[in-house]
Amino acid sequence: MTTPRSFSTISEAARDIRSKKLSPVELVESHLGRIASLQPKLNAFVHLDADRARAQARAAETAMSVSEPPGPLRGVPLTIKSCIDVAGWPCPAGSLLRKDYVPRTDAPLVARLKSAGAVLLGNTNTPEFLMAYETDNLLTGKTSNPWNLEYSAGGSSGGEAAAIAAGCSMGGVGSDGGGSLRVPAHFCGICGLKPTPGRIPTTGHFPSGAGAFGWIGVVGPMARTIADVRALFEVMAGPDAGDTHSAPVPLRSYSEKDLRSTRIGVLESSALGQGTPETRAAIDRAAKMLSDHGFAVESFEMQGLDRAFELWWFFFGPVIAHLLNANLSGHESQLSPMLCEYLSHAASPNPVSLDQFLQACAERDLLRERILRQMGNVPILLSPVSSAPAFRHGAGNYNPATGYLDTMRFSQWLNLTGFPGASVPISFSNEGLPIGVQIIGRPFEEELVLAVAEALEKSRGPWQAPLLDLR
């Protein structure tokens, strides 16, 4: 069932298409065949547009025959998280309340991928309104982890991570409001980049990033290698009038000499809690790899993260729950159990006051400054993505002592401060589940994050495909 092209990199496929060694039609057909075989087990897809994908592949092949200048992603099959607008596709964000929503126009990032020549296969599953770290909902059901079907693919970009890890897509786009891109990448053993707000426009994403929450939620690339993540990032990055956080930040590159002078801190904080022994071993392994690669790696004690978690939950919990409840009243019977659980735990006994909100916004900015100043001479940090590998279906929850607010805090603080972070697979648990590590950078320094992540990836060795026989 594994075709020779199932796990090719984007760069390999794009190169072979340009040199006419590979037919875009063959590449897309191989992925459609794999989706047909694996979708019944993984349930990664919400909508599959096979006819349009075939037409795009034929158009890419025709363009090759007339020597039309190729886009950097010509003929490369990709997927999109089903909360991002693709014209003509249902975009339900995991909710029965949005099952009939079909956008008329593409989100800017989608338009940029199409202009670069990408072939879009379909969109992928999410929890309802993206508010859980497991992908399951009443509309399309649960998505399973390709490494073990008894385990979650994560959330909220779980469908995207599962499709890419299983070879059903060469890469794609997720979104991240508290680890929602990095955690599924970690669970499924692929790479993902949470960028700084504004580097890639969130225009056309649901929920909207407009208003006071644009720094929390971002969209970003997911793929099996960091080089592929970079290729997608370079196409999608750039300002857009619909995203108030967007800025015309030019793309940059880093030489080997530039990297040698980069100091890397292994993040320490009593507010982070403890990872599993296997998680801590993965961090130790990654730190040694980077040190062997020539980086100066040192322990780094961060101050202020305890308050960062409290502020992140204030916005992600009581404030967003208040906004959702205002729109969900009267529709309670149509809501998924996971969304109801979030709303129950996020509900504040007292309404959030305007004074509380304004004070939290100001405190967030001051705390961001404090953390950024601590990173003045150490621009890259190394940390877990989550305290543990993937959990079994249904085992995740918002319980205060053992749930997401404890296990996912390694990722959540980046959304409060707007810092970029990349997830890179490093090792495996005793159960054979992937374990990723997180490369954290300063705002608008995604290229440095990716350069360090790629150095780590090279030291690790080739990416491994899921070992599970899904036939």
PyMOL commands that set and color helices and strands:
alter all, ss='L'
color gray80, all
select helices_A, chain A and resi 10-18+24-42+50-65+96-98+108-115+128-130+158-165+182-188+226-236+256-260+270-272+277-292+305-328+332-334+337-346+354-374+404-407+409-417+446-460
alter helices_A, ss='H'
color red, helices_A
select strands_A, chain A and resi 45-48+77-81+119-124+144-145+148-152+171-176+191-194+218-223+263-268+296-301+380-384+421-428+434-440
alter strands_A, ss='S'
color yellow, strands_A
deselect
rebuild
show_as cartoon
